[in-house]
Amino acid sequence: MFGHKYLRIHQLGFIVEDMEKAIRDYSKIYHIKRWYHAANEMKDQIYYKGKKIKDDGFDVVIGYSGNLEIELITSSAKENIYVNFLRENGPGLHHISYFVSNLDNAVKDYEAIGFELVQNGTMGNKSVVTRYAYLRPPNSRYGNIVELQQTRMFDIFTVYRNSFLTWAGTFTGGAERIKLPGL
């Protein structure tokens, strides 16, 4: 069932406490030269355990190690999947992510084998919108989280993000290049 639909992991997602320090550290660990701040004008479109939450401190930065996207996340909400992970585990690897062409169907596929939808939402701006869902496997608290993502450009077609599209997003408002001294 899954082998032909979800061919490879596209992203590793890390929860961090200090974004600038994490960018510097993960640049060395994963040999990343360029980082991008993901645009998010939709901070009020987050649902944790089915309840709508707002997270003004939610921040996402992405970089690429070859074809693998590395995502760094911070959050200042009182409760969501990120702050609960940080509180219980400290900073570190939070999830693996698959990019999918139909998020609703992919969530149903995972729920059919016992995964629980923990958090979902929408982020982006008028040019690029990503819908995402975090699912927890059966008999697990926060380990082994799977994220499913569907990204659409101009609400016309689904794209699978890569370093070129992220760079191109700097021209459409979907991403902003991060420039730190010494990187």
Backbone bond lengths (Angstrom), bond angles and torsions (degrees), N, CA, C in turn:
res aa  C-N    CA-C-N  psi(-1)  N-CA   C-N-CA  omega(-1)  CA-C   N-CA-C  phi
1 M - - - 1.450 - - 1.521 111.58 -
2 F 1.344 117.12 -50.47 1.453 119.48 -173.15 1.520 113.92 -86.98
3 G 1.324 118.51 -29.89 1.452 121.59 -174.17 1.514 114.80 -54.63
4 H 1.317 117.44 -38.85 1.461 119.24 -177.50 1.528 112.41 -89.05
5 K 1.333 118.91 -18.38 1.467 121.25 -179.15 1.524 112.85 -90.56
6 Y 1.308 116.42 -37.84 1.454 121.53 -173.34 1.525 107.65 -122.12
7 L 1.322 115.12 82.47 1.458 121.30 -168.14 1.521 114.48 -74.26
8 R 1.317 117.25 -34.54 1.458 117.28 -177.00 1.522 110.43 -153.34
9 I 1.309 114.19 157.11 1.456 120.48 174.43 1.527 106.82 -76.65
10 H 1.320 116.06 128.75 1.461 120.81 -179.12 1.523 113.09 -96.97
11 Q 1.345 116.01 -23.04 1.456 118.35 -171.74 1.526 111.00 -149.49
12 L 1.340 114.84 146.33 1.455 122.59 166.11 1.518 106.28 -112.16
13 G 1.331 116.90 128.96 1.459 121.42 -178.21 1.516 111.05 -110.88
14 F 1.322 116.63 128.88 1.460 123.34 -178.06 1.524 110.17 -117.95
15 I 1.316 115.93 135.98 1.456 121.49 172.26 1.524 106.61 -90.72
16 V 1.339 116.19 131.18 1.465 121.11 -177.13 1.522 109.57 -128.75
17 E 1.323 115.05 158.77 1.475 120.02 177.83 1.519 111.60 -95.74
18 D 1.309 117.28 -40.31 1.462 123.23 -176.13 1.529 107.04 -123.01
19 M 1.337 116.69 106.97 1.459 120.86 -172.97 1.528 112.25 -61.80
20 E 1.316 118.48 -46.07 1.471 119.39 -177.65 1.524 111.32 -63.28
21 K 1.327 116.91 -44.35 1.464 120.17 178.12 1.526 110.09 -62.93
22 A 1.332 117.11 -41.95 1.469 121.03 179.83 1.521 111.02 -62.94
23 I 1.318 117.61 -41.08 1.469 120.46 178.34 1.527 109.53 -59.94
24 R 1.313 116.75 -45.66 1.473 120.15 179.44 1.536 110.82 -63.25
25 D 1.331 117.28 -45.73 1.471 120.93 -178.68 1.529 111.59 -65.60
26 Y 1.320 117.33 -49.43 1.460 120.23 -176.61 1.534 112.01 -70.65
27 S 1.326 117.35 -23.17 1.471 120.38 173.37 1.522 109.80 -60.55
28 K 1.332 116.36 -41.19 1.461 121.33 179.48 1.525 111.27 -73.75
29 I 1.324 116.76 -45.13 1.469 120.99 -176.04 1.526 111.50 -62.97
30 Y 1.336 116.62 -45.64 1.468 121.07 -173.82 1.530 113.65 -107.59
31 H 1.331 117.33 8.27 1.474 122.62 176.74 1.530 111.43 57.66
32 I 1.325 115.81 47.82 1.462 121.11 -178.59 1.517 109.02 -99.28
33 K 1.319 115.74 127.59 1.460 121.00 -178.17 1.529 112.65 -99.91
34 R 1.334 117.53 -27.22 1.467 121.23 -177.82 1.523 110.08 -125.57
35 W 1.325 114.92 132.58 1.460 121.92 176.37 1.523 108.26 -120.87
36 Y 1.313 115.05 149.79 1.461 121.32 -178.90 1.519 110.21 -131.43
37 H 1.300 114.53 136.58 1.461 121.08 174.22 1.528 106.35 -87.97
38 A 1.326 116.40 123.70 1.464 120.81 -178.67 1.526 109.61 -79.03
39 A 1.334 116.21 130.54 1.458 121.24 177.77 1.523 109.27 -66.12
40 N 1.318 115.56 140.41 1.461 118.60 176.47 1.515 110.08 -149.78
41 E 1.312 114.83 99.34 1.460 121.50 176.64 1.529 110.52 -99.15
42 M 1.332 117.18 11.57 1.466 121.53 -173.59 1.523 111.27 -124.56
43 K 1.322 117.17 46.26 1.468 120.71 -175.54 1.518 113.29 -68.19
44 D 1.306 117.61 -12.30 1.463 120.23 -179.90 1.526 112.19 -95.19
45 Q 1.325 118.02 9.08 1.459 121.47 -178.53 1.529 110.51 -110.96
46 I 1.330 115.24 54.90 1.458 122.38 179.31 1.521 108.01 -124.36
47 Y 1.326 115.96 135.24 1.467 121.66 179.74 1.525 108.57 -125.89
48 Y 1.327 114.95 122.25 1.458 121.24 178.36 1.523 107.84 -113.16
49 K 1.330 115.25 119.19 1.470 121.85 -176.75 1.529 110.62 51.33
50 G 1.332 115.40 40.37 1.458 121.90 176.42 1.514 115.76 83.79
51 K 1.329 118.05 -7.08 1.456 121.69 -177.64 1.530 110.13 -103.68
52 K 1.328 116.31 132.81 1.457 121.08 179.79 1.527 109.65 -68.97
53 I 1.342 115.73 130.47 1.463 121.16 177.95 1.520 108.86 -128.48
54 K 1.313 116.21 161.62 1.460 121.52 175.16 1.520 107.52 -119.47
55 D 1.312 116.67 137.35 1.456 120.92 -177.60 1.523 109.32 -136.70
56 D 1.316 116.48 86.93 1.463 120.64 -179.86 1.524 112.44 -69.65
57 G 1.341 117.34 -17.80 1.455 121.18 179.55 1.516 113.84 -94.55
58 F 1.325 117.43 6.95 1.469 122.92 -179.84 1.525 108.62 -71.65
59 D 1.329 116.25 124.92 1.459 120.48 -179.45 1.524 108.53 -139.57
60 V 1.329 115.64 137.10 1.461 122.32 -178.53 1.520 109.06 -128.76
61 V 1.343 114.57 131.28 1.459 121.91 175.80 1.524 106.93 -127.24
62 I 1.338 116.37 137.10 1.464 119.29 179.47 1.524 111.20 -128.10
63 G 1.326 114.13 147.25 1.456 123.03 174.93 1.516 107.77 -143.19
64 Y 1.318 117.02 174.75 1.463 120.56 -175.62 1.520 111.24 -129.56
65 S 1.315 114.47 132.47 1.453 123.14 171.51 1.518 105.17 -112.45
66 G 1.330 116.03 96.08 1.467 119.73 -169.92 1.515 108.20 64.32
67 N 1.332 117.30 -127.67 1.470 121.25 178.94 1.522 112.95 -91.41
68 L 1.329 117.87 -1.69 1.455 121.48 -177.52 1.523 110.12 -90.47
69 E 1.325 115.19 124.49 1.463 120.06 177.34 1.523 108.70 -82.51
70 I 1.323 115.91 132.35 1.460 122.65 175.55 1.523 106.50 -109.35
71 E 1.330 116.11 123.07 1.461 121.92 -177.79 1.521 109.08 -113.51
72 L 1.336 115.73 132.03 1.456 122.51 175.78 1.523 107.43 -113.51
73 I 1.332 116.63 131.99 1.467 121.48 -174.48 1.521 110.09 -128.78
74 T 1.338 116.02 136.02 1.458 122.58 167.50 1.521 107.79 -125.18
75 S 1.316 115.16 155.88 1.457 120.29 179.31 1.515 108.89 -154.49
76 S 1.321 115.88 145.75 1.468 119.76 177.04 1.527 111.46 -120.03
77 A 1.314 117.37 16.51 1.464 120.35 178.23 1.526 110.09 -66.61
78 K 1.317 116.29 161.62 1.470 120.24 176.98 1.518 110.56 -72.43
79 E 1.332 116.86 -37.59 1.456 120.02 179.49 1.521 109.72 -152.16
80 N 1.312 115.05 127.77 1.464 124.07 170.14 1.529 106.66 -168.24
81 I 1.279 116.32 -177.50 1.468 119.97 -175.76 1.532 111.74 -65.95
82 Y 1.334 117.39 -29.22 1.466 121.33 -177.89 1.529 111.54 -75.92
83 V 1.338 117.34 -53.03 1.469 119.84 -176.81 1.526 110.83 -68.02
84 N 1.318 117.84 -33.26 1.466 119.45 176.62 1.527 110.31 -65.51
85 F 1.319 117.12 -41.55 1.466 120.82 177.12 1.524 109.89 -61.20
86 L 1.326 116.23 -48.46 1.463 120.85 -178.38 1.529 110.75 -60.85
87 R 1.309 117.42 -44.35 1.465 122.15 179.92 1.535 111.19 -62.60
88 E 1.320 117.60 -40.02 1.461 121.04 -175.07 1.525 114.46 -88.59
89 N 1.340 117.17 -25.69 1.464 120.22 -173.23 1.514 114.89 -125.41
90 G 1.313 118.05 -15.91 1.450 120.76 -170.72 1.522 109.40 80.39
91 P 1.334 117.74 178.41 1.457 120.20 -178.60 1.532 111.39 -66.24
92 G 1.326 116.04 151.48 1.461 119.41 176.95 1.508 112.94 154.65
93 L 1.334 114.90 -168.95 1.464 121.61 -177.76 1.527 109.63 -63.49
94 H 1.309 115.60 123.37 1.461 122.20 -176.48 1.522 112.40 -106.04
95 H 1.338 117.24 -42.95 1.464 118.83 -175.16 1.523 111.66 -153.59
96 I 1.323 113.10 163.15 1.460 121.04 166.14 1.516 105.77 -110.95
97 S 1.322 117.02 151.61 1.457 119.13 -174.44 1.521 111.77 -133.57
98 Y 1.314 113.16 141.50 1.462 121.99 173.13 1.516 108.20 -113.73
99 F 1.327 116.44 136.99 1.458 120.89 172.94 1.524 106.31 -89.85
100 V 1.320 117.00 131.22 1.459 121.67 -174.74 1.520 110.28 -126.51
101 S 1.330 115.58 158.95 1.467 119.74 179.94 1.523 112.21 -89.36
102 N 1.342 117.40 -18.99 1.462 120.66 178.51 1.530 107.84 -142.66
103 L 1.327 116.14 100.29 1.460 121.12 -174.92 1.529 111.76 -61.76
104 D 1.308 117.71 -44.64 1.465 120.48 -177.21 1.523 111.51 -59.32
105 N 1.322 117.36 -44.78 1.468 120.75 178.91 1.525 111.39 -67.15
106 A 1.331 117.53 -38.96 1.467 120.72 179.87 1.529 110.72 -65.01
107 V 1.331 117.59 -40.98 1.466 120.88 177.38 1.528 109.44 -61.21
108 K 1.313 116.99 -43.95 1.477 120.51 178.17 1.527 111.17 -60.96
109 D 1.333 117.67 -39.52 1.471 120.86 177.73 1.529 110.72 -58.70
110 Y 1.327 116.54 -45.56 1.461 119.98 -178.82 1.526 111.52 -71.56
111 E 1.307 117.77 -39.13 1.467 120.01 177.25 1.525 110.92 -62.77
112 A 1.322 117.08 -32.68 1.468 121.15 179.90 1.528 112.57 -64.92
113 I 1.331 117.54 -21.82 1.467 119.54 177.95 1.532 110.90 -106.93
114 G 1.329 116.24 18.36 1.452 120.59 170.84 1.512 117.33 100.23
115 F 1.327 118.88 0.56 1.459 120.29 178.56 1.530 109.63 -72.85
116 E 1.339 115.40 149.27 1.456 122.12 -179.82 1.527 109.68 -110.89
117 L 1.330 116.85 130.41 1.458 121.55 175.15 1.524 108.16 -72.94
118 V 1.341 116.36 120.28 1.460 120.76 -176.50 1.529 110.85 -104.22
119 Q 1.320 116.65 -45.36 1.462 120.41 -179.00 1.512 108.59 -146.57
120 N 1.317 115.75 143.49 1.460 120.27 176.09 1.524 108.52 -149.47
121 G 1.316 114.95 164.77 1.455 118.15 179.59 1.505 112.20 178.04
122 T 1.317 112.99 -168.48 1.460 122.26 -178.96 1.510 107.62 -136.06
123 M 1.321 116.26 137.74 1.460 119.91 174.74 1.522 109.32 -140.31
124 G 1.311 116.19 156.92 1.453 120.86 178.09 1.512 111.69 138.16
125 N 1.325 113.64 -153.38 1.461 120.93 178.79 1.527 107.97 -146.50
126 K 1.334 117.98 -163.97 1.472 119.62 -175.00 1.529 113.35 -68.03
127 S 1.329 118.70 -20.87 1.469 119.08 -177.76 1.524 113.20 -94.65
128 V 1.332 117.62 -35.05 1.461 121.71 -177.24 1.527 108.51 -135.74
129 V 1.330 116.01 126.09 1.461 121.08 179.93 1.523 108.46 -127.65
130 T 1.316 115.75 129.68 1.463 121.69 176.42 1.521 109.24 -115.60
131 R 1.315 115.26 123.96 1.465 121.92 170.05 1.521 106.39 -97.79
132 Y 1.320 116.30 139.87 1.457 119.87 -176.69 1.525 110.55 -139.94
133 A 1.321 114.72 158.70 1.463 121.50 176.42 1.522 108.60 -145.72
134 Y 1.333 116.11 133.63 1.454 122.19 174.63 1.524 107.53 -104.33
135 L 1.322 115.49 129.79 1.461 120.92 -179.63 1.510 110.43 -125.28
136 R 1.326 114.83 139.21 1.452 121.55 179.77 1.523 108.36 -105.34
137 P 1.341 116.52 134.72 1.465 118.84 179.82 1.526 111.48 -70.00
138 P 1.314 116.94 162.93 1.468 120.10 178.46 1.524 110.88 -58.34
139 N 1.326 116.33 145.79 1.471 123.56 175.81 1.524 113.45 59.12
140 S 1.335 117.16 38.34 1.457 121.02 -179.89 1.521 109.20 -138.62
141 R 1.321 116.42 147.56 1.465 119.12 176.16 1.528 108.77 -87.34
142 Y 1.337 118.55 -80.63 1.457 120.22 -178.15 1.523 112.98 -124.16
143 G 1.298 118.19 -4.95 1.453 119.66 177.89 1.521 111.12 -74.37
144 N 1.290 116.15 156.78 1.468 122.82 174.23 1.530 114.24 60.24
145 I 1.300 117.19 36.11 1.460 120.72 178.10 1.524 108.64 -68.11
146 V 1.328 115.75 136.62 1.457 122.39 174.22 1.527 107.01 -109.53
147 E 1.320 116.01 130.00 1.458 120.67 173.35 1.516 107.84 -108.19
148 L 1.312 115.81 138.13 1.466 122.85 173.08 1.517 106.58 -115.32
149 Q 1.340 116.51 136.25 1.464 120.89 -177.92 1.522 110.91 -132.90
150 Q 1.311 115.59 139.80 1.459 121.25 171.44 1.524 107.27 -128.39
151 T 1.330 116.68 120.10 1.457 122.43 -179.34 1.519 109.42 -111.48
152 R 1.330 115.00 130.87 1.466 120.83 178.97 1.529 109.16 -121.60
153 M 1.322 114.87 140.37 1.466 120.87 176.32 1.515 108.86 -101.86
154 F 1.330 114.63 129.31 1.467 122.73 177.10 1.530 112.00 52.29
155 D 1.327 116.58 24.33 1.462 124.54 -178.24 1.530 112.36 52.93
156 I 1.339 115.54 31.79 1.461 121.01 -179.39 1.524 110.72 -111.49
157 F 1.351 116.99 -46.25 1.458 118.98 -175.71 1.524 110.86 -145.52
158 T 1.338 114.38 153.11 1.456 122.18 178.12 1.520 109.06 -82.30
159 V 1.329 116.06 137.98 1.463 121.47 176.70 1.517 109.07 -126.64
160 Y 1.311 116.16 152.00 1.452 121.98 172.78 1.515 106.30 -100.82
161 R 1.343 115.53 111.75 1.459 119.91 -176.14 1.513 111.50 -57.21
162 N 1.310 114.47 144.24 1.455 121.80 172.38 1.523 107.15 -149.95
163 S 1.317 117.45 179.14 1.464 119.81 -175.46 1.525 112.13 -61.86
164 F 1.342 117.75 -36.48 1.463 119.49 179.35 1.524 111.26 -66.08
165 L 1.333 116.87 -46.31 1.468 119.43 -179.30 1.523 111.64 -65.92
166 T 1.330 116.69 -35.08 1.463 119.35 177.30 1.522 109.58 -66.36
167 W 1.319 117.63 -44.20 1.466 121.03 176.12 1.525 109.76 -59.96
168 A 1.333 117.47 -44.88 1.464 121.00 178.80 1.525 111.25 -60.79
169 G 1.328 115.98 -29.57 1.459 120.51 177.54 1.511 113.41 -62.79
170 T 1.322 117.68 -19.66 1.460 119.60 177.20 1.528 110.95 -68.44
171 F 1.334 117.07 -18.30 1.465 121.09 178.48 1.525 112.60 -93.59
172 T 1.342 117.02 -19.68 1.468 121.01 -177.79 1.518 112.64 -105.00
173 G 1.326 117.09 -2.87 1.461 120.73 -178.84 1.512 113.72 90.91
174 G 1.338 118.44 3.24 1.460 121.57 -179.48 1.514 113.77 -80.59
175 A 1.338 116.81 -17.92 1.465 120.74 -179.26 1.527 109.06 -153.98
176 E 1.308 114.65 156.50 1.461 120.86 176.89 1.520 108.27 -131.09
177 R 1.319 116.42 128.90 1.466 121.29 179.91 1.514 109.50 -67.87
178 I 1.323 116.12 135.90 1.460 122.65 177.88 1.511 108.10 -97.41
179 K 1.319 115.22 128.85 1.459 119.70 178.69 1.532 108.09 -122.45
180 L 1.313 114.65 109.70 1.460 120.64 176.67 1.526 108.36 -109.77
181 P 1.328 118.02 139.29 1.460 120.50 176.71 1.530 110.49 -55.57
182 G 1.312 115.73 135.32 1.459 120.96 177.28 1.512 114.92 88.29
183 L 1.332 118.14 -2.27 1.470 120.06 177.79 1.512 110.11 -104.63
